[in-house]
Amino acid sequence: MEFSSELLKKFLKEKRSQTNLTQPQLAEKAGVGLRFIRDIEQGKQTLRMDKVNQVLQLFGHELAPVPLNRKKYLDETS
């Protein structure tokens, strides 16, 4: 599985919904700004990894390297 802002966006929205947290509540619990939560949920392409991990840790997750689909990558750069 390849990392994408869409995957992170979907994951966070689902977890927030499952735990009945509003964006402001999640921001407060994670110790990040409300704008940062909104940036994630809007699919912003550039985010600070340490802050993303602060949010993900609330749900027992963290960012990690994942193998690329090398064929897909080579096809896109050709």
Wavefront OBJ file of the C-alpha trace (Angstrom):
o trace
v 0.000 0.000 0.000
v 1.314 3.396 -0.922
v 0.970 6.473 1.272
v -1.262 9.192 -0.020
v -2.912 12.200 1.485
v -6.231 10.635 0.437
v -5.539 7.519 2.494
v -4.627 9.609 5.537
v -7.661 11.839 5.039
v -10.019 8.843 4.846
v -8.413 7.107 7.832
v -8.643 10.179 10.060
v -12.235 10.972 9.132
v -13.288 7.373 9.817
v -11.501 7.211 13.169
v -12.829 10.591 14.240
v -16.350 9.517 13.300
v -16.023 6.193 15.153
v -14.937 8.002 18.313
v -17.534 10.774 17.967
v -14.888 13.507 18.103
v -15.313 16.884 16.479
v -12.353 18.435 14.710
v -11.765 20.862 17.616
v -11.920 18.024 20.158
v -9.438 15.943 18.163
v -7.073 18.875 17.794
v -7.152 19.494 21.547
v -6.618 15.823 22.453
v -3.721 15.506 19.979
v -2.112 18.788 20.986
v -2.221 20.248 17.492
v -4.060 23.183 15.995
v -7.526 22.930 14.520
v -6.152 24.121 11.189
v -3.774 21.135 11.117
v -6.689 18.691 11.531
v -8.562 20.492 8.778
v -5.498 20.367 6.527
v -5.299 16.585 6.959
v -9.003 16.103 6.315
v -8.846 18.284 3.208
v -6.017 16.173 1.792
v -3.173 18.670 2.061
v -0.119 17.194 0.326
v 2.570 18.561 2.666
v 2.263 17.947 6.386
v 4.728 17.730 9.274
v 5.280 14.057 10.027
v 5.780 14.632 13.758
v 2.406 16.350 14.003
v 0.693 13.680 11.903
v 2.104 11.082 14.294
v 0.753 13.039 17.286
v -2.720 12.701 15.788
v -2.341 9.076 14.682
v -1.049 7.995 18.099
v -4.486 8.713 19.563
v -5.751 5.853 17.409
v -2.810 3.522 18.007
v -1.123 4.198 14.653
v 1.948 5.948 13.272
v 3.434 6.808 9.890
v 5.787 4.185 8.507
v 7.644 3.471 5.277
v 5.768 1.241 2.910
v 7.032 -0.467 -0.241
v 6.271 1.311 -3.478
v 4.562 -0.362 -6.371
v 7.692 -0.031 -8.515
v 5.935 -0.845 -11.783
v 3.279 1.805 -11.184
v 5.981 4.352 -10.262
v 7.995 3.607 -13.414
v 4.868 3.769 -15.604
v 3.976 7.211 -14.207
v 7.450 8.668 -14.772
v 7.749 7.427 -18.369
l 1 2 3 4 5 6 7 8 9 10 11 12 13 14 15 16 17 18 19 20 21 22 23 24 25 26 27 28 29 30 31 32 33 34 35 36 37 38 39 40 41 42 43 44 45 46 47 48 49 50 51 52 53 54 55 56 57 58 59 60 61 62 63 64 65 66 67 68 69 70 71 72 73 74 75 76 77 78
